[in-house]
Amino acid sequence: MAAADGMTAHVLQLNDVRLRRGEREVLACVTFGVQRGEIVALMGPSGSGKTTVLRLIAGLEPFQSGTVQVEDLTIVGNGGNSANTLRLLRRRIGMVFQFHHLFEHMPAAKNVWLAPVHAHGVPFREAVRRAQELLALLGVEHRANALPGELSGGEAQRVAIARALAVDPPLLLMDEPTASLDGARRSELRELLQGLVGEGRTLVIATHDEEFASSCATRVLRMNNGMVSSQD
């Protein structure tokens, strides 16, 4: 949760994060902060480390050294985090994957309420009500009973965003959100994300889409060879 005084400026802070896979240094001394209410775009060529940064922020990727702080919770490198720390971290973060990764055998609404009930202990009725509210907010309440294979790409993305918001996290991570969207859908997504920030959330987005980043992000961090090389 937020710091006791409620005035934490940085929702996210990475300090000297390093990650190696065998002999390859994937991330080298990555340091940056994200303030509450920002939309920060991570940009760079394929293999520069953008998606890896998102995954380790979300506790999905181990790293060797450095720290990642989300509000008042800190995770450290070299596997020094308890299961309870990682559980608390995942209450603070929602992640929307590039290919959505919805459970294909479950209807949209169940994709949204499943984790709150089974991973976070949210009462079933409360989780279902929250799922219905989120699907309505994102304009896909009429698809609540549809399986993922029956959804359009834009609908699947909105269901994935609803799932990421199901435990009301302060930080939302998105990987290549415009990859399969046409111009009209990009504009809809931009308005949606700006609305989420208006509700007090903070977004970090990995993207190759220069036009989307320039029109949506409050700041752009450019990555190259596993490092943040510059910011706009």
Residue frames as qw, qx, qy, qz and C-alpha x, y, z in Angstrom:
[[0.000, 0.887, 0.462, 0.000, 0.00, 0.00, 0.00],
 [0.255, 0.812, -0.079, 0.518, 1.03, 3.65, -0.05],
 [0.396, 0.146, -0.543, 0.726, 3.42, 5.03, 2.50],
 [0.231, -0.538, -0.699, 0.411, 1.86, 6.05, 5.80],
 [0.017, -0.492, -0.134, 0.860, 1.84, 9.74, 4.94],
 [0.544, 0.641, 0.536, -0.079, 0.15, 9.05, 1.57],
 [0.193, 0.921, -0.135, -0.311, 2.66, 11.36, -0.15],
 [0.681, -0.194, 0.564, 0.424, 5.02, 8.88, -1.85],
 [0.296, 0.695, -0.256, -0.603, 6.20, 10.66, -5.01],
 [0.289, 0.384, -0.809, -0.337, 7.65, 7.60, -6.71],
 [0.905, -0.033, 0.118, -0.408, 5.34, 4.67, -7.24],
 [0.968, 0.154, 0.033, 0.194, 8.23, 2.78, -8.85],
 [0.041, -0.885, 0.460, 0.055, 11.99, 3.00, -8.37],
 [0.966, 0.134, -0.066, 0.211, 14.66, 0.73, -9.89],
 [0.205, -0.892, 0.402, 0.043, 18.18, 1.04, -8.53],
 [0.010, 0.610, -0.781, -0.131, 21.21, -0.53, -10.26],
 [0.877, 0.074, 0.387, -0.275, 19.27, -3.57, -11.47],
 [0.165, 0.540, -0.764, -0.312, 21.43, -6.18, -13.21],
 [0.882, 0.089, 0.369, -0.280, 20.36, -9.42, -14.84],
 [0.097, 0.510, -0.787, -0.334, 22.48, -12.06, -16.56],
 [0.942, 0.125, 0.168, -0.262, 21.49, -15.19, -18.44],
 [0.917, 0.111, 0.091, 0.372, 24.58, -17.33, -18.63],
 [0.553, -0.123, 0.105, 0.818, 27.34, -15.20, -20.14],
 [0.114, 0.548, 0.402, 0.725, 24.92, -12.61, -21.52],
 [0.075, -0.296, -0.443, 0.843, 24.23, -9.43, -19.58],
 [0.070, 0.620, 0.714, 0.317, 20.55, -8.74, -20.30],
 [0.165, -0.941, -0.186, -0.231, 20.20, -5.71, -18.02],
 [0.641, 0.079, -0.265, 0.716, 23.12, -3.58, -16.90],
 [0.226, -0.225, -0.320, 0.892, 22.76, -1.01, -14.12],
 [0.116, -0.567, -0.558, -0.594, 19.14, -0.07, -14.87],
 [0.189, -0.384, -0.518, 0.741, 18.08, 2.84, -12.69],
 [0.124, -0.324, -0.311, -0.885, 14.97, 4.99, -13.06],
 [0.105, 0.303, 0.712, -0.624, 11.94, 6.20, -11.13],
 [0.124, -0.435, -0.633, -0.628, 8.31, 6.70, -12.08],
 [0.130, 0.003, 0.431, -0.893, 6.14, 9.20, -10.27],
 [0.272, 0.451, 0.793, -0.306, 2.50, 8.73, -9.40],
 [0.413, 0.750, 0.293, -0.425, 0.23, 9.61, -12.32],
 [0.057, 0.600, -0.576, -0.552, 2.85, 9.27, -15.05],
 [0.920, 0.335, 0.192, -0.064, 2.58, 7.26, -18.25],
 [0.204, -0.703, 0.601, 0.321, 6.17, 6.22, -18.98],
 [0.890, 0.430, -0.071, -0.134, 7.05, 4.53, -22.27],
 [0.563, -0.476, 0.599, 0.312, 10.03, 2.19, -22.45],
 [0.719, 0.670, -0.034, -0.183, 11.32, 2.25, -26.02],
 [0.227, -0.630, 0.699, 0.250, 14.18, 0.57, -27.82],
 [0.534, 0.337, -0.666, -0.396, 15.03, -2.09, -30.39],
 [0.945, -0.165, -0.192, -0.207, 14.06, -5.74, -29.96],
 [0.850, 0.002, -0.350, 0.394, 16.35, -7.34, -27.41],
 [0.156, 0.609, -0.269, 0.730, 17.10, -4.08, -25.61],
 [0.245, -0.054, -0.789, 0.560, 15.47, -5.31, -22.38],
 [0.362, -0.249, -0.031, -0.898, 12.08, -3.56, -22.35],
 [0.789, -0.267, -0.390, -0.392, 9.91, -6.61, -21.69],
 [0.668, -0.037, -0.613, 0.420, 12.46, -8.03, -19.24],
 [0.034, 0.187, -0.366, 0.911, 12.21, -4.84, -17.19],
 [0.614, -0.264, -0.121, -0.734, 8.43, -5.18, -17.02],
 [0.836, -0.139, -0.523, -0.091, 8.64, -8.84, -16.01],
 [0.526, 0.006, -0.599, 0.604, 11.10, -8.26, -13.18],
 [0.217, -0.256, 0.209, -0.919, 9.07, -5.31, -11.86],
 [0.760, -0.204, -0.195, -0.585, 6.11, -7.70, -11.71],
 [0.554, -0.440, 0.662, -0.246, 8.17, -10.32, -9.85],
 [0.932, 0.287, 0.126, -0.181, 8.12, -12.72, -12.82],
 [0.735, 0.542, -0.269, 0.307, 11.84, -12.52, -13.65],
 [0.723, -0.596, -0.033, 0.347, 14.64, -13.09, -11.11],
 [0.396, 0.839, -0.204, 0.313, 17.60, -10.72, -11.23],
 [0.767, 0.052, -0.425, 0.477, 21.07, -10.87, -9.74],
 [0.390, -0.281, -0.350, 0.804, 21.50, -7.51, -8.01],
 [0.092, -0.245, -0.152, -0.953, 19.88, -4.16, -7.35],
 [0.138, 0.351, 0.746, -0.549, 16.44, -3.31, -5.99],
 [0.155, -0.398, -0.561, -0.709, 12.94, -2.67, -7.30],
 [0.029, 0.264, 0.623, -0.735, 10.64, -0.63, -5.08],
 [0.193, -0.476, -0.614, -0.600, 6.88, -0.34, -5.66],
 [0.450, -0.780, -0.112, -0.420, 5.42, 2.19, -3.23],
 [0.389, -0.732, 0.484, -0.282, 6.76, 1.06, 0.18],
 [0.943, -0.100, 0.316, -0.015, 7.63, -2.51, -0.86],
 [0.150, 0.759, -0.594, -0.221, 11.14, -3.46, -2.01],
 [0.988, 0.064, 0.133, 0.038, 12.28, -6.59, -3.81],
 [0.229, -0.769, 0.547, 0.239, 15.96, -7.42, -4.06],
 [0.650, 0.500, -0.533, -0.208, 18.15, -9.36, -6.43],
 [0.236, 0.362, -0.883, 0.182, 19.68, -12.79, -5.97],
 [0.577, -0.279, -0.740, -0.206, 16.46, -14.46, -4.84],
 [0.209, -0.008, -0.650, 0.731, 16.27, -12.70, -1.49],
 [0.432, -0.161, -0.031, -0.887, 12.48, -12.24, -1.47],
 [0.300, 0.075, 0.879, -0.364, 9.97, -14.19, 0.58],
 [0.031, 0.403, 0.840, 0.362, 6.82, -15.66, -0.92],
 [0.077, -0.773, -0.538, 0.328, 4.82, -13.16, 1.14],
 [0.127, -0.574, 0.169, 0.791, 6.82, -10.22, -0.30],
 [0.039, -0.012, 0.728, 0.684, 6.12, -11.40, -3.85],
 [0.033, -0.586, -0.808, -0.053, 2.44, -11.89, -3.01],
 [0.091, -0.776, -0.292, 0.552, 2.21, -8.33, -1.69],
 [0.142, -0.353, 0.445, 0.811, 4.05, -7.06, -4.77],
 [0.028, 0.228, 0.820, 0.524, 1.46, -8.63, -7.07],
 [0.028, -0.746, -0.629, 0.218, -1.32, -6.79, -5.26],
 [0.109, -0.736, 0.016, 0.668, 0.37, -3.54, -6.27],
 [0.012, 0.412, -0.614, -0.673, 0.93, -4.40, -9.93],
 [0.767, 0.425, 0.417, -0.239, -1.26, -5.34, -12.87],
 [0.190, -0.417, 0.661, 0.594, 0.38, -6.59, -16.08],
 [0.747, 0.540, 0.186, -0.340, -1.10, -6.76, -19.55],
 [0.585, -0.237, 0.642, 0.435, 0.93, -9.10, -21.74],
 [0.143, 0.366, -0.495, -0.775, 1.46, -8.53, -25.46],
 [0.357, -0.045, -0.814, -0.455, -0.52, -11.64, -26.41],
 [0.589, -0.409, -0.055, -0.695, -3.01, -11.23, -23.53],
 [0.252, 0.152, -0.917, 0.269, -2.57, -14.81, -22.17],
 [0.650, -0.170, 0.181, -0.718, -6.24, -15.18, -21.28],
 [0.376, -0.070, 0.917, -0.116, -7.34, -18.66, -20.20],
 [0.270, 0.083, -0.632, -0.721, -8.92, -19.99, -23.39],
 [0.322, -0.297, -0.891, -0.121, -11.34, -22.37, -21.66],
 [0.152, -0.522, -0.600, 0.587, -12.80, -19.70, -19.36],
 [0.168, 0.840, 0.428, 0.289, -15.28, -16.93, -20.25],
 [0.277, 0.617, -0.123, 0.727, -14.09, -13.35, -20.09],
 [0.479, -0.733, 0.067, -0.478, -15.65, -12.60, -16.69],
 [0.922, -0.373, -0.004, 0.098, -14.01, -15.60, -15.04],
 [0.697, 0.349, -0.121, 0.615, -10.64, -14.58, -16.48],
 [0.008, -0.692, 0.142, -0.708, -11.09, -11.33, -14.55],
 [0.612, -0.622, 0.169, -0.458, -12.29, -12.66, -11.17],
 [0.936, -0.010, -0.340, 0.094, -10.26, -15.89, -10.99],
 [0.553, 0.278, -0.449, 0.644, -6.98, -14.55, -9.57],
 [0.250, -0.510, 0.268, -0.778, -8.56, -12.22, -6.99],
 [0.856, -0.331, -0.019, -0.396, -10.47, -15.16, -5.54],
 [0.982, -0.043, -0.139, 0.119, -7.86, -17.91, -5.72],
 [0.653, 0.298, -0.263, 0.644, -4.59, -15.98, -5.42],
 [0.082, 0.376, -0.258, 0.886, -5.57, -13.01, -3.26],
 [0.162, -0.305, -0.837, 0.425, -8.44, -14.30, -1.13],
 [0.287, -0.001, -0.027, -0.958, -11.02, -11.76, -2.31],
 [0.493, 0.245, 0.721, -0.420, -14.56, -12.99, -1.48],
 [0.349, 0.251, 0.791, 0.435, -16.21, -14.53, -4.54],
 [0.167, 0.821, 0.545, 0.008, -19.19, -12.16, -4.74],
 [0.143, -0.866, 0.086, 0.470, -16.97, -9.11, -4.34],
 [0.346, -0.320, 0.647, 0.599, -14.61, -10.35, -7.06],
 [0.310, 0.462, 0.764, 0.326, -17.48, -11.08, -9.46],
 [0.056, 0.919, 0.339, -0.194, -18.99, -7.63, -8.82],
 [0.238, -0.727, 0.325, 0.556, -15.61, -6.01, -9.45],
 [0.386, -0.003, 0.757, 0.528, -15.20, -7.99, -12.68],
 [0.246, 0.708, 0.647, 0.141, -18.61, -6.86, -13.91],
 [0.068, -0.929, -0.093, 0.352, -17.79, -3.23, -13.09],
 [0.317, -0.537, 0.512, 0.591, -14.45, -3.38, -14.91],
 [0.368, 0.251, 0.778, 0.444, -15.86, -5.04, -18.01],
 [0.147, 0.861, 0.487, -0.010, -18.54, -2.34, -18.11],
 [0.209, -0.841, 0.133, 0.481, -15.96, 0.43, -17.61],
 [0.275, -0.389, 0.662, 0.578, -13.95, -0.95, -20.52],
 [0.537, 0.400, -0.187, -0.719, -16.98, -1.35, -22.76],
 [0.416, 0.199, -0.851, -0.250, -16.99, -5.15, -23.01],
 [0.449, -0.088, 0.672, -0.582, -19.63, -6.11, -20.44],
 [0.811, 0.296, -0.002, -0.504, -21.68, -7.65, -23.27],
 [0.676, 0.422, -0.604, -0.014, -18.81, -10.11, -23.85],
 [0.431, -0.557, 0.583, -0.405, -18.65, -11.32, -20.24],
 [0.850, -0.055, 0.483, -0.201, -19.69, -14.86, -21.16],
 [0.744, 0.625, -0.226, -0.075, -17.62, -15.12, -24.35],
 [0.880, -0.238, 0.175, 0.372, -14.56, -17.33, -24.51],
 [0.246, -0.680, 0.314, 0.615, -11.29, -15.64, -25.49],
 [0.356, 0.019, 0.749, 0.559, -11.35, -17.31, -28.90],
 [0.175, 0.713, 0.658, 0.168, -14.66, -15.57, -29.60],
 [0.152, -0.869, -0.122, 0.454, -13.29, -12.09, -28.84],
 [0.541, 0.792, -0.043, 0.281, -11.79, -9.63, -31.31],
 [0.640, 0.176, -0.323, 0.674, -8.24, -8.47, -30.65],
 [0.068, -0.487, 0.152, -0.857, -9.46, -5.20, -29.17],
 [0.747, -0.481, -0.132, -0.439, -12.00, -6.97, -26.96],
 [0.890, -0.129, -0.334, 0.282, -9.38, -9.45, -25.73],
 [0.397, 0.323, -0.303, 0.804, -7.07, -6.59, -24.86],
 [0.358, -0.522, 0.075, -0.771, -9.79, -4.85, -22.84],
 [0.890, -0.371, -0.214, -0.160, -10.55, -8.06, -20.97],
 [0.767, 0.072, -0.337, 0.542, -6.82, -8.41, -20.25],
 [0.076, 0.447, -0.231, 0.861, -6.75, -4.84, -18.91],
 [0.669, -0.504, -0.076, -0.542, -9.78, -5.60, -16.73],
 [0.917, -0.191, -0.309, 0.162, -7.97, -8.65, -15.36],
 [0.541, 0.249, -0.316, 0.739, -4.88, -6.56, -14.62],
 [0.156, -0.437, 0.158, -0.871, -7.03, -4.03, -12.71],
 [0.653, -0.398, -0.587, -0.266, -9.02, -6.63, -10.78],
 [0.631, -0.468, -0.446, 0.429, -7.22, -6.07, -7.46],
 [0.021, -0.986, -0.136, -0.094, -7.06, -2.28, -8.05],
 [0.754, -0.185, -0.002, 0.630, -3.26, -1.99, -8.32],
 [0.052, -0.884, -0.005, 0.465, -1.63, 1.46, -8.31],
 [0.058, -0.590, 0.615, 0.520, 0.81, 0.43, -11.06],
 [0.844, 0.406, 0.306, -0.170, -0.14, -1.00, -14.47],
 [0.265, -0.472, 0.673, 0.503, 2.45, -2.52, -16.81],
 [0.767, 0.535, 0.229, -0.271, 1.72, -3.07, -20.52],
 [0.464, -0.314, 0.657, 0.503, 3.83, -4.86, -23.12],
 [0.049, -0.036, 0.658, 0.751, 3.42, -3.66, -26.75],
 [0.339, 0.427, 0.664, -0.511, -0.27, -2.72, -26.29],
 [0.481, 0.637, -0.027, -0.602, -0.71, -1.34, -29.84],
 [0.255, -0.323, 0.822, 0.393, 0.99, -4.21, -31.69],
 [0.168, 0.279, 0.897, 0.297, -2.21, -5.60, -33.22],
 [0.141, 0.725, 0.510, -0.441, -4.38, -2.45, -33.23],
 [0.387, 0.575, 0.391, 0.605, -5.36, -0.22, -36.13],
 [0.169, 0.304, -0.104, 0.932, -5.35, 3.57, -35.91],
 [0.500, -0.535, -0.210, -0.648, -8.87, 3.87, -34.51],
 [0.840, -0.404, -0.357, 0.065, -8.20, 1.28, -31.82],
 [0.560, 0.087, -0.298, 0.768, -4.95, 3.06, -30.93],
 [0.123, -0.439, 0.020, -0.890, -6.91, 6.25, -30.32],
 [0.731, -0.495, -0.284, -0.373, -9.42, 4.38, -28.16],
 [0.817, -0.207, -0.374, 0.387, -6.60, 2.81, -26.16],
 [0.320, 0.283, -0.210, 0.879, -4.92, 6.20, -25.67],
 [0.396, -0.508, -0.058, -0.763, -8.13, 7.68, -24.26],
 [0.850, -0.383, -0.345, -0.105, -8.63, 4.64, -22.03],
 [0.723, -0.050, -0.355, 0.591, -5.12, 4.81, -20.58],
 [0.090, 0.366, -0.140, 0.916, -5.34, 8.56, -19.98],
 [0.615, -0.515, -0.195, -0.565, -8.61, 7.92, -18.15],
 [0.858, -0.285, -0.381, 0.192, -6.93, 5.32, -15.92],
 [0.475, 0.130, -0.287, 0.822, -4.19, 7.80, -15.04],
 [0.237, -0.485, -0.053, -0.840, -6.89, 10.33, -14.25],
 [0.789, -0.485, -0.260, -0.271, -8.15, 7.86, -11.64],
 [0.451, -0.788, 0.397, -0.132, -4.76, 7.94, -9.92],
 [0.951, -0.040, 0.241, 0.188, -2.95, 5.01, -11.53],
 [0.082, -0.759, 0.523, 0.379, 0.56, 4.96, -12.94],
 [0.915, 0.370, 0.149, -0.062, 1.48, 3.22, -16.20],
 [0.226, -0.599, 0.652, 0.407, 4.72, 1.84, -17.62],
 [0.824, 0.484, 0.197, -0.221, 4.43, 0.72, -21.25],
 [0.441, -0.330, 0.657, 0.514, 6.99, -1.14, -23.38],
 [0.610, 0.688, 0.339, -0.196, 6.40, -0.19, -27.00],
 [0.520, 0.009, 0.458, 0.721, 7.94, 0.19, -30.46],
 [0.188, 0.756, 0.552, 0.297, 5.17, 2.61, -31.44],
 [0.338, -0.014, -0.098, 0.936, 6.75, 6.09, -31.61],
 [0.213, -0.418, -0.312, -0.826, 3.49, 7.86, -32.53],
 [0.640, -0.570, -0.492, -0.155, 1.59, 6.26, -29.68],
 [0.632, -0.321, -0.344, 0.615, 4.36, 7.02, -27.18],
 [0.219, 0.114, 0.014, 0.969, 4.67, 10.65, -28.26],
 [0.352, -0.430, -0.322, -0.767, 0.91, 11.22, -28.03],
 [0.743, -0.487, -0.411, -0.205, 0.26, 9.24, -24.84],
 [0.752, -0.233, -0.374, 0.490, 3.34, 9.12, -22.62],
 [0.235, -0.972, -0.010, 0.028, 4.38, 11.84, -20.22],
 [0.201, -0.764, 0.591, 0.163, 7.98, 10.63, -20.54],
 [0.919, 0.340, -0.195, -0.048, 9.95, 8.24, -22.78],
 [0.512, -0.628, 0.573, 0.129, 12.86, 6.15, -21.51],
 [0.740, 0.550, -0.347, -0.174, 15.01, 4.75, -24.32],
 [0.775, -0.414, 0.476, 0.041, 16.78, 1.45, -23.80],
 [0.676, 0.615, -0.403, -0.056, 19.71, -0.02, -25.66],
 [0.581, 0.317, -0.693, 0.285, 21.89, -3.03, -24.82],
 [0.621, -0.411, -0.635, 0.204, 20.15, -3.55, -21.50],
 [0.314, -0.276, -0.308, 0.855, 20.57, 0.01, -20.29],
 [0.135, 0.902, 0.389, -0.129, 18.47, 3.17, -20.13],
 [0.600, 0.140, 0.187, 0.765, 20.45, 5.27, -22.57],
 [0.021, 0.130, 0.044, 0.990, 18.36, 8.46, -22.57],
 [0.071, 0.591, 0.757, -0.270, 15.00, 9.97, -21.69],
 [0.072, 0.404, 0.380, 0.829, 12.74, 12.41, -23.52]]
